[in-house]
Amino acid sequence: MIAWCVVFAGVAVMVLSALGAVTLPRVFDRLHLLAATTSLGVPLIGVGLMISQGWTESSAMIAVTVVVVAVGAPVMTAATGRLAAQHDGLVDEDSPS
């Protein structure tokens, strides 16, 4: 029962973040809001699934997936923000930062 409550909490975070992102006009605001899905939503769902499975091979694969998302998501968010800033002319395409 606790496992499914944790999964539900993760899904709720993701749904609320997505609904909030739909209402925001700028891509930078949406990126900031959707970062909650990868920093809180995905780990909650992963932990809930691991609790429900017990420690098995499948729960180890879930743990690896959660770690990959947690490590890769900030990089993808920064790259997407950089590309959007270049597209809007806020950052020169040749500048290093």
Legacy VTK file of the C-alpha trace (Angstrom):
# vtk DataFile Version 3.0
C-alpha trace
ASCII
DATASET POLYDATA
POINTS 97 float
0.000 0.000 0.000
2.816 2.437 0.835
4.478 1.676 -2.487
1.423 2.683 -4.480
1.016 5.865 -2.438
4.598 6.814 -3.354
3.948 5.991 -7.020
0.742 8.032 -6.922
2.626 10.973 -5.368
5.169 10.829 -8.206
2.451 10.681 -10.838
0.655 13.582 -9.156
3.834 15.681 -9.269
4.263 14.914 -12.957
0.627 15.644 -13.861
0.535 18.895 -11.888
3.818 20.033 -13.432
2.554 19.243 -16.917
-0.723 21.066 -16.319
1.164 24.051 -14.954
3.519 24.043 -17.928
0.608 24.237 -20.338
-0.473 27.535 -18.783
2.938 29.242 -18.941
3.738 31.357 -22.005
7.556 31.242 -22.176
9.721 28.206 -22.783
12.102 29.182 -19.981
9.266 29.184 -17.435
8.070 25.811 -18.700
11.574 24.338 -18.443
11.866 25.562 -14.880
8.526 24.026 -13.927
9.089 20.722 -15.696
12.384 20.213 -13.881
10.248 19.068 -10.944
9.175 16.034 -12.942
12.719 14.756 -13.295
13.964 15.776 -9.870
10.954 14.653 -7.835
8.403 12.805 -9.974
10.642 10.173 -11.551
12.474 9.261 -8.313
9.179 8.935 -6.422
7.754 6.628 -9.059
10.995 4.624 -9.178
11.171 4.237 -5.392
7.521 3.221 -5.247
8.021 0.589 -7.915
11.148 -0.716 -6.195
9.259 -1.010 -2.897
6.446 -2.936 -4.570
8.869 -5.277 -6.408
11.231 -5.922 -3.531
14.952 -6.065 -4.315
15.074 -8.021 -7.583
16.736 -7.671 -10.938
13.837 -5.570 -12.194
14.107 -3.178 -9.245
17.836 -2.826 -9.940
16.998 -1.874 -13.523
14.457 0.662 -12.223
17.158 2.121 -9.954
19.572 2.439 -12.882
16.886 4.131 -14.972
16.111 6.612 -12.190
19.815 7.434 -11.809
20.253 7.934 -15.579
17.255 10.273 -15.687
18.433 12.161 -12.594
21.908 12.655 -14.086
20.858 13.346 -17.677
17.830 15.571 -17.118
19.705 18.695 -15.937
21.999 18.445 -18.951
19.037 18.175 -21.325
17.274 21.068 -19.591
20.346 23.279 -19.899
20.823 22.334 -23.552
17.179 23.024 -24.341
17.317 26.378 -22.558
20.493 27.296 -24.398
18.966 26.406 -27.757
15.826 28.405 -26.962
17.936 31.402 -25.912
19.910 31.190 -29.162
16.678 30.945 -31.148
15.282 34.045 -29.397
18.529 35.957 -29.977
19.316 36.271 -26.270
22.633 34.419 -26.603
25.095 34.553 -29.474
25.478 31.169 -31.164
29.283 31.326 -31.044
29.624 32.358 -27.407
30.835 29.645 -25.014
28.383 30.510 -22.243
LINES 1 98
97 0 1 2 3 4 5 6 7 8 9 10 11 12 13 14 15 16 17 18 19 20 21 22 23 24 25 26 27 28 29 30 31 32 33 34 35 36 37 38 39 40 41 42 43 44 45 46 47 48 49 50 51 52 53 54 55 56 57 58 59 60 61 62 63 64 65 66 67 68 69 70 71 72 73 74 75 76 77 78 79 80 81 82 83 84 85 86 87 88 89 90 91 92 93 94 95 96
